[in-house]
Amino acid sequence: MSEIKSNTPLGTPTWIDLGVADLDRAKAFYGALFGWEFQEPSAASGPFTLCLLRGRRVAALRPVSGADAAGESWWHVYLATDDCDGTAKRITGAGGELLVPPSDVAGLGRTAVVADAVGARFSLWQGRTLPGCELVNEPDTLVRNDLISPEPGPARRFYTEVFDFSLDGNDDLPHLDFTFLRRPDGHEIGGVFGSPTAAASRWHTVFEVADTDEAVARATAAGGATEPPQETPYGRMAALTDPFGTSFSVITRRPNAR
């Protein structure tokens, strides 16, 4: 278990949310899959429905119109910063794009929506009363995020320039074009997958679960779609799709897996 009580270092995936056109259906699906409870929008949380595990905030759902929800759907990742405005300037200077300028979200934090140099969207999060996900790296919470891109070279250069990441190869996956992204303190924050067949560059979210096969069964029963679970060097993993077409993965990690 990892409980987060303060803001995480620059570039760390720190928060996730999902835009949905049908909040009730989303709550039913993710409640059945992960056992989440939900805190309705308020003056303290802005437009977000907060997803709770044991009373701790682990993600959010945000309402979008049917037209906005059309097309590919994915969990939206927020990378930590202690200076949202300054990091946004670094992003545009490195060839990225500022899609929504920095603004405050109720009393929770300051955020901006951006795209990297290969078009992958993400947000920045400068935490105030909400440092980010308050639980991570345990069943039914966020465990990792990876960028999947048909243009991995420019993507790697972008993230090293903006967030001061270093790159590290992965001997466990010699058949894949995969590079770890590491903070200056050496902590792995995720990685970049080079995939020539990817239609676009996207950040992909992985949730930890206690039992991958049971999670697949719960997702299917709740109206989602799944691919058969597979063994990986890091644990048993499965690709899932929610009722809105949102792609994500779940994993039951091996003991001591990175």
C-alpha positions as CSV (number, residue, x, y, z in Angstrom):
1,M,0.0,0.0,0.0
2,S,1.1,3.5,-0.7
3,E,-0.7,6.4,0.9
4,I,0.0,9.9,-0.6
5,K,-0.3,12.9,1.8
6,S,1.8,15.5,0.0
7,N,2.6,16.6,-3.5
8,T,4.8,14.3,-5.5
9,P,7.9,15.3,-7.4
10,L,7.8,16.9,-10.9
11,G,6.6,14.7,-13.6
12,T,5.1,11.9,-11.4
13,P,1.7,10.6,-12.6
14,T,-0.3,11.9,-9.7
15,W,-4.0,12.0,-10.7
16,I,-6.4,10.4,-13.2
17,D,-9.9,11.3,-14.4
18,L,-12.3,10.0,-17.0
19,G,-14.8,12.0,-19.0
20,V,-18.2,10.2,-19.4
21,A,-21.6,11.0,-20.8
22,D,-23.4,8.8,-18.4
23,L,-22.2,9.2,-14.8
24,D,-24.6,6.7,-13.4
25,R,-23.5,4.0,-15.8
26,A,-19.8,4.8,-15.1
27,K,-20.3,4.6,-11.3
28,A,-22.1,1.3,-11.7
29,F,-19.2,-0.2,-13.8
30,Y,-16.3,1.1,-11.8
31,G,-18.0,0.5,-8.5
32,A,-18.5,-3.2,-9.5
33,L,-15.0,-3.5,-10.8
34,F,-13.0,-1.8,-8.1
35,G,-15.4,-1.4,-5.2
36,W,-15.2,2.3,-5.4
37,E,-17.6,4.6,-3.7
38,F,-18.4,8.1,-5.1
39,Q,-18.5,11.6,-3.7
40,E,-20.8,13.8,-5.7
41,P,-19.7,17.2,-7.1
42,S,-19.7,20.1,-4.6
43,A,-18.2,23.5,-4.1
44,A,-15.1,21.8,-2.7
45,S,-14.6,19.4,-5.6
46,G,-15.8,21.5,-8.6
47,P,-17.5,19.5,-11.4
48,F,-15.8,16.2,-10.5
49,T,-17.4,13.1,-9.1
50,L,-14.6,11.8,-6.9
51,C,-13.9,8.1,-6.7
52,L,-13.1,6.8,-3.2
53,L,-11.5,3.7,-1.8
54,R,-11.8,3.4,2.0
55,G,-12.7,7.1,2.0
56,R,-9.5,8.1,0.1
57,R,-9.7,9.9,-3.3
58,V,-8.2,7.7,-6.0
59,A,-9.6,9.1,-9.3
60,A,-12.5,11.3,-10.7
61,L,-15.3,11.1,-13.2
62,R,-16.2,14.3,-15.1
63,P,-19.3,14.9,-17.1
64,V,-19.0,15.4,-20.9
65,S,-21.6,15.8,-23.6
66,G,-22.4,12.9,-25.9
67,A,-20.6,14.8,-28.8
68,D,-17.5,15.3,-26.6
69,A,-17.5,11.7,-25.6
70,A,-17.5,10.5,-29.2
71,G,-14.3,8.9,-30.5
72,E,-11.5,7.2,-28.6
73,S,-11.8,7.3,-24.8
74,W,-9.0,6.9,-22.3
75,W,-8.2,7.7,-18.6
76,H,-6.6,11.1,-18.6
77,V,-3.3,11.3,-16.6
78,Y,-2.1,14.4,-14.7
79,L,1.7,14.9,-14.1
80,A,2.8,16.6,-10.9
81,T,4.3,20.1,-10.8
82,D,4.9,22.7,-8.2
83,D,4.6,25.4,-10.8
84,C,1.8,24.8,-13.2
85,D,2.3,28.0,-15.2
86,G,6.1,27.6,-15.4
87,T,5.8,23.9,-16.6
88,A,3.2,24.9,-19.2
89,K,5.7,27.3,-20.6
90,R,8.4,24.6,-20.7
91,I,5.9,22.3,-22.6
92,T,5.3,24.9,-25.4
93,G,9.0,25.6,-25.5
94,A,9.7,21.9,-26.1
95,G,7.3,21.6,-29.0
96,G,4.1,20.8,-27.1
97,E,0.8,22.6,-27.1
98,L,-1.2,24.4,-24.4
99,L,-4.8,23.2,-24.9
100,V,-6.4,24.7,-21.8
101,P,-4.5,27.5,-19.9
102,P,-3.7,27.1,-16.3
103,S,-6.6,27.5,-13.9
104,D,-7.7,26.7,-10.4
105,V,-10.0,23.7,-9.7
106,A,-12.1,24.7,-6.7
107,G,-9.6,24.5,-3.8
108,L,-8.1,21.3,-5.0
109,G,-5.2,22.5,-7.1
110,R,-4.1,24.3,-10.3
111,T,-4.2,22.5,-13.6
112,A,-3.6,22.9,-17.4
113,V,-4.4,20.6,-20.3
114,V,-1.6,20.1,-22.7
115,A,-0.3,17.9,-25.5
116,D,3.2,16.6,-25.9
117,A,5.3,16.9,-29.0
118,V,3.7,13.9,-30.6
119,G,0.1,14.9,-29.8
120,A,-0.5,12.8,-26.6
121,R,-2.8,14.7,-24.2
122,F,-2.3,15.0,-20.5
123,S,-2.7,17.5,-17.7
124,L,-0.5,19.2,-15.1
125,W,-1.4,19.1,-11.5
126,Q,-0.2,21.5,-8.8
127,G,-1.8,20.1,-5.7
128,R,-3.3,22.3,-3.0
129,T,-5.9,20.5,-0.8
130,L,-5.6,17.5,-3.1
131,P,-2.1,16.2,-3.7
132,G,-3.3,13.7,-6.3
133,C,-4.4,10.1,-5.8
134,E,-4.4,9.5,-2.1
135,L,-3.9,5.7,-2.5
136,V,-1.7,4.1,-5.2
137,N,0.1,0.8,-5.9
138,E,-2.4,-1.4,-4.1
139,P,-5.4,-3.3,-5.4
140,D,-8.1,-1.2,-7.0
141,T,-5.9,1.8,-7.4
142,L,-3.6,3.3,-10.0
143,V,-0.3,1.4,-10.4
144,R,1.3,2.9,-13.6
145,N,1.0,4.9,-16.7
146,D,2.9,4.4,-20.0
147,L,2.9,6.4,-23.2
148,I,2.2,4.4,-26.4
149,S,3.3,6.2,-29.5
150,P,4.1,5.5,-33.2
151,E,6.8,8.3,-32.7
152,P,8.7,7.2,-29.6
153,G,11.9,9.2,-30.4
154,P,10.4,12.7,-30.3
155,A,8.3,11.7,-27.3
156,R,11.3,10.6,-25.3
157,R,13.1,13.8,-26.2
158,F,10.1,15.9,-25.1
159,Y,9.8,14.3,-21.6
160,T,13.5,14.5,-20.9
161,E,13.5,18.2,-21.8
162,V,10.3,19.2,-19.9
163,F,10.5,17.1,-16.8
164,D,14.3,16.4,-16.6
165,F,13.7,12.6,-16.9
166,S,16.4,10.2,-17.9
167,L,15.9,7.2,-20.1
168,D,16.6,3.6,-19.2
169,G,16.3,0.4,-21.2
170,N,14.4,-2.7,-20.1
171,D,16.1,-6.0,-20.4
172,D,12.9,-7.8,-19.3
173,L,11.2,-6.9,-22.6
174,P,13.9,-7.2,-25.2
175,H,11.4,-7.7,-28.0
176,L,9.6,-4.4,-27.4
177,D,10.6,-0.8,-28.1
178,F,10.2,0.2,-24.5
179,T,12.1,2.8,-22.5
180,F,11.7,3.6,-18.8
181,L,11.3,7.3,-17.8
182,R,13.0,8.1,-14.6
183,R,13.0,11.2,-12.4
184,P,16.3,12.8,-11.4
185,D,16.1,10.8,-8.1
186,G,16.0,7.5,-10.2
187,H,12.4,6.7,-9.5
188,E,10.6,5.1,-12.4
189,I,7.4,7.1,-13.3
190,G,6.4,5.0,-16.4
191,G,7.7,4.4,-19.8
192,V,7.4,5.0,-23.5
193,F,6.3,2.1,-25.8
194,G,7.1,2.5,-29.5
195,S,4.3,1.0,-31.5
196,P,4.3,1.6,-35.3
197,T,0.7,0.3,-35.5
198,A,-0.7,2.8,-32.9
199,A,-3.2,5.1,-34.5
200,A,-2.2,8.0,-32.2
201,S,0.0,8.7,-29.2
202,R,-1.9,8.0,-25.9
203,W,-1.1,7.6,-22.2
204,H,-2.3,4.2,-21.1
205,T,-3.4,3.6,-17.5
206,V,-2.9,0.4,-15.5
207,F,-4.8,-0.4,-12.3
208,E,-3.6,-3.0,-9.7
209,V,-6.1,-5.7,-8.7
210,A,-5.9,-8.6,-6.2
211,D,-6.9,-11.2,-8.8
212,T,-6.8,-10.4,-12.6
213,D,-9.1,-13.3,-13.6
214,E,-11.7,-12.2,-11.0
215,A,-11.4,-8.6,-12.2
216,V,-12.0,-9.7,-15.8
217,A,-15.1,-11.6,-14.7
218,R,-16.4,-8.5,-12.8
219,A,-15.8,-6.2,-15.8
220,T,-17.6,-8.5,-18.2
221,A,-20.6,-8.9,-15.8
222,A,-20.8,-5.1,-15.5
223,G,-20.9,-4.5,-19.2
224,G,-17.3,-4.2,-20.2
225,A,-15.2,-6.1,-22.6
226,T,-11.9,-7.9,-22.0
227,E,-9.0,-9.7,-23.6
228,P,-7.8,-13.0,-22.1
229,P,-5.4,-12.4,-19.2
230,Q,-1.7,-13.0,-20.0
231,E,1.4,-13.6,-17.9
232,T,4.1,-10.9,-18.1
233,P,7.4,-10.5,-16.3
234,Y,5.7,-8.3,-13.8
235,G,2.4,-10.2,-13.2
236,R,-0.8,-11.4,-14.7
237,M,-2.3,-8.7,-16.9
238,A,-5.5,-8.1,-18.9
239,A,-6.6,-5.4,-21.3
240,L,-10.1,-4.1,-20.5
241,T,-12.6,-1.8,-22.1
242,D,-15.4,-0.1,-20.2
243,P,-19.0,0.4,-21.5
244,F,-17.9,3.8,-23.1
245,G,-15.0,2.2,-25.0
246,T,-12.3,3.4,-22.6
247,S,-9.2,1.2,-22.8
248,F,-7.1,0.4,-19.8
249,S,-5.4,-2.6,-18.2
250,V,-5.3,-4.4,-14.8
251,I,-2.5,-6.3,-13.3
252,T,-1.9,-8.6,-10.3
253,R,1.7,-7.9,-9.7
254,R,4.3,-10.5,-8.8
255,P,5.9,-10.1,-5.4
256,N,8.8,-7.5,-5.7
257,A,7.9,-6.7,-9.3
258,R,9.0,-3.3,-10.5
